[in-house]
Amino acid sequence: MKITFIGGGNMAVALIGGLKKKGFSAAGIQVVEPNAEARERLTDSFGVRCAPAVDAAALNCEVIVLAVKPQQMRDAVAPLTGALATQLIVSIAAGLRIADMSRWLGGHAKLVRTMPNTPALIGSGVTGLCAAPGVDADGRAMAEKILGAVGRTVWIEDEAQMDAVTAVSGSGPGYVFYLMEALADAAADLGFAPEVARLLAVETFLGAARLAETSPEPLSLLRERVTSKGGTTAAALQSFDEAGLRASIARGVQAATARGRELGDLMGKH
């Protein structure tokens, strides 16, 4: 499989690094990146071919990964319109719908829309993928191999749910950092030095996440096991419930989902 990345930013770097760690040859990867410094870094770091613009060599591939910002996508794919053959197009741009990308690409039908998240930068991401009807099993396998290089993957059959994927896992690291920050601030208010407060908060989230990952039990049961009746955890959780924290989180995710749909509508108008 030969892969060409359009865009050489952080997520492209993460994917290329992940692919190489899994044994993928640098000879099978190309990057189209206008910025000369970024091209030099990519070549030095990974030994991949880089070009400032789409050329014949860049089109000599089975998969093209669109790794540019959503607002830059239409200009970025313009050189591909009318130049594609049977390549699979994989987009990692948030919010852009398959129908709009297909239209910008002159009706190209082999597209997979994906939503990775920032932990992919350290190989611990999770990505939702949604394939157009024109993508066969081989195309799905190629897309999954690429995104699976930086973490777990899950297929979403109804594209309408991709905005919810963005709201839950795409934006989710921001929620986790927010809660970590709140816990660290609470620890600091109790007299801990900032570095100690941060350590306590971060390691608690890491440990709890690892425990949840390795346990087949429901999250509710894991919570109950650390919540002794009348104990300290129960006191805190009761306070959270009285403040409506769970409902607030649900409303936040719903707001993110709605905003994702709005952005998709806006970007698709062009």
C-alpha positions in Angstrom: 0.0 0.0 0.0 1.3 3.4 -1.0 0.0 6.4 1.0 0.2 10.1 0.2 -0.6 12.7 2.9 -2.0 16.0 1.9 -0.7 18.2 4.8 2.2 17.5 7.1 0.9 18.8 10.4 0.8 17.1 13.8 -1.8 14.4 13.0 0.0 13.5 9.8 3.3 13.2 11.8 1.5 11.0 14.4 0.1 8.7 11.7 3.4 8.4 9.8 5.3 7.7 13.0 2.7 5.1 14.0 2.8 3.4 10.6 6.6 3.3 10.8 6.6 1.8 14.3 4.3 -1.0 12.9 6.8 -1.8 10.2 5.5 0.3 7.3 8.3 1.4 4.9 9.1 5.0 4.4 9.3 4.3 0.7 5.6 3.8 0.7 4.8 7.2 2.1 4.7 10.6 0.5 3.7 14.0 1.9 2.5 17.1 0.1 3.3 20.1 2.3 3.8 23.7 1.1 5.9 24.7 4.1 9.6 24.1 3.4 10.6 23.8 7.1 7.9 21.2 7.7 9.0 19.2 4.6 12.6 19.2 5.9 11.5 18.0 9.3 9.4 15.2 7.8 12.2 14.0 5.6 14.7 14.2 8.4 12.4 12.4 10.9 11.0 9.7 8.7 12.9 9.6 5.4 9.7 10.1 3.4 9.4 11.9 0.1 7.9 15.4 0.4 6.7 17.7 -2.3 5.5 21.3 -2.2 2.5 20.5 -4.4 0.5 17.6 -5.8 2.5 16.0 -8.6 2.4 12.8 -10.7 4.5 10.9 -8.1 2.1 12.0 -5.3 -0.8 10.6 -7.2 0.9 7.3 -7.7 -0.6 5.7 -4.6 -3.6 3.6 -3.3 -4.6 6.0 -0.5 -4.6 9.7 -0.1 -5.0 11.0 3.5 -6.4 14.5 3.7 -4.7 15.9 6.8 -5.4 19.6 6.5 -7.7 21.9 8.6 -11.3 21.8 7.6 -11.3 25.4 6.5 -8.4 24.7 4.2 -9.8 21.5 2.7 -11.5 22.8 -0.5 -8.3 24.6 -1.7 -6.2 21.6 -0.7 -8.2 19.1 -2.7 -8.6 21.3 -5.8 -5.5 19.9 -7.5 -6.9 16.4 -7.0 -10.2 17.1 -8.8 -10.2 15.3 -12.2 -6.8 13.7 -11.4 -8.0 10.8 -9.3 -8.4 7.3 -10.5 -9.2 4.5 -8.0 -7.4 6.0 -4.9 -9.1 5.7 -1.6 -9.5 9.2 0.0 -9.3 9.3 3.8 -10.2 12.5 5.6 -9.2 13.3 9.2 -10.8 16.8 9.1 -13.5 17.4 11.7 -17.0 18.2 10.5 -16.5 17.7 6.7 -19.2 15.5 5.3 -18.6 12.8 2.7 -21.1 14.3 0.2 -19.3 17.7 0.3 -15.8 16.2 0.0 -17.1 14.0 -2.9 -18.6 17.1 -4.6 -15.3 19.0 -4.2 -13.5 16.0 -5.7 -15.7 15.9 -8.8 -17.9 13.1 -7.6 -15.2 10.7 -6.4 -16.9 7.9 -4.5 -14.2 6.2 -2.5 -14.1 8.2 0.6 -13.7 7.5 4.3 -14.5 10.2 6.9 -12.6 9.8 10.2 -12.5 11.5 13.5 -9.3 10.8 15.5 -8.4 12.6 18.7 -5.3 14.2 20.1 -4.0 11.2 22.2 -3.2 9.8 18.8 -0.1 12.0 19.0 1.2 9.4 21.5 -0.3 6.3 20.0 -3.2 6.2 22.4 -6.0 7.7 20.3 -9.4 6.4 19.4 -10.9 7.1 15.9 -14.4 6.8 14.5 -14.5 5.9 10.8 -17.4 6.2 8.4 -17.2 4.9 4.8 -19.1 6.0 1.7 -21.1 3.3 -0.1 -18.4 3.2 -2.8 -15.8 1.9 -0.4 -15.3 -1.9 -0.4 -13.9 -4.2 2.2 -10.3 -3.7 1.0 -10.8 0.1 1.3 -12.1 -0.2 4.8 -9.2 -2.4 5.7 -6.7 0.1 4.4 -8.3 3.0 6.2 -8.4 1.0 9.5 -4.7 0.1 9.1 -3.7 3.7 8.8 -5.8 5.1 11.7 -5.2 1.9 13.7 -1.5 2.9 13.7 -2.2 5.5 16.4 -4.8 3.8 18.6 -8.2 2.0 18.6 -10.8 2.3 15.8 -14.5 2.0 15.6 -16.7 2.0 12.5 -19.8 4.2 12.4 -22.3 3.1 9.8 -24.6 6.2 10.0 -22.6 9.3 9.1 -25.1 11.4 11.1 -23.5 10.0 14.2 -20.0 11.3 13.3 -20.9 14.7 14.9 -21.6 12.8 18.1 -18.3 10.9 17.8 -16.6 14.3 17.5 -18.4 15.5 20.6 -17.6 12.4 22.7 -14.1 11.4 21.7 -12.8 14.1 19.4 -13.5 16.9 21.9 -13.4 14.5 24.9 -9.7 15.0 25.8 -10.6 18.7 26.4 -13.2 17.6 28.9 -10.8 15.3 30.7 -8.2 18.0 30.9 -10.9 20.3 32.3 -11.7 17.8 35.0 -8.0 17.2 35.7 -7.5 20.9 36.0 -10.5 21.2 38.4 -9.2 18.4 40.6 -5.7 19.8 40.6 -7.1 23.3 41.6 -9.1 21.7 44.4 -5.9 19.9 45.7 -4.0 23.2 45.5 -6.8 24.9 47.5 -6.3 22.2 50.2 -2.7 23.3 50.5 -0.7 21.1 48.1 2.1 22.6 46.0 1.0 23.1 42.3 3.3 20.3 41.1 2.1 17.9 43.7 -1.6 18.8 43.0 -1.0 18.2 39.3 0.7 14.8 40.0 -2.1 13.6 42.2 -4.8 14.7 39.6 -3.0 13.3 36.5 -2.0 10.0 38.0 -5.5 9.5 39.4 -7.0 9.9 36.0 -4.3 7.6 34.4 -4.8 4.9 37.0 -8.6 5.0 36.8 -8.5 4.9 33.0 -6.2 1.9 33.0 -8.3 0.1 35.5 -11.4 0.7 33.4 -9.6 -0.4 30.2 -8.5 -3.7 31.7 -11.8 -4.5 33.5 -14.8 -6.0 31.6 -17.2 -4.6 34.3 -19.5 -1.6 33.8 -18.2 1.8 34.7 -21.0 2.1 37.2 -19.8 -1.0 39.1 -16.2 0.3 39.2 -17.5 3.5 40.7 -19.6 1.7 43.2 -16.6 -0.3 44.4 -14.8 2.8 45.5 -17.9 4.3 47.0 -18.3 3.1 50.6 -21.6 4.0 52.2 -21.2 7.0 54.3 -17.6 7.4 53.2 -15.5 10.2 51.6 -16.2 9.2 48.0 -19.9 9.0 48.7 -19.8 12.5 50.2 -18.1 13.9 47.1 -20.4 12.1 44.6 -23.5 13.3 46.5 -22.2 16.9 46.2 -21.6 16.4 42.4 -25.1 15.0 42.0 -26.7 17.9 43.9 -24.8 20.3 41.7 -26.1 18.5 38.6 -22.7 17.6 37.3 -23.7 14.5 35.3 -26.5 16.4 33.6 -24.2 19.3 32.9 -21.7 17.0 31.2 -24.5 15.5 29.1 -25.6 19.0 28.0 -22.1 19.9 27.1 -21.7 16.8 24.8 -25.1 17.7 23.2 -23.9 21.3 22.7 -20.7 20.0 21.0 -22.7 17.7 18.8 -25.0 20.5 17.7 -22.0 22.8 17.0 -20.5 20.0 14.9 -23.6 19.9 12.8 -23.6 23.7 12.4 -20.0 23.7 11.3 -20.7 20.9 8.8 -23.5 23.0 7.4 -21.4 26.1 7.1 -18.4 24.3 5.5 -20.6 22.4 3.1 -22.2 25.5 1.6 -19.1 26.4 -0.4 
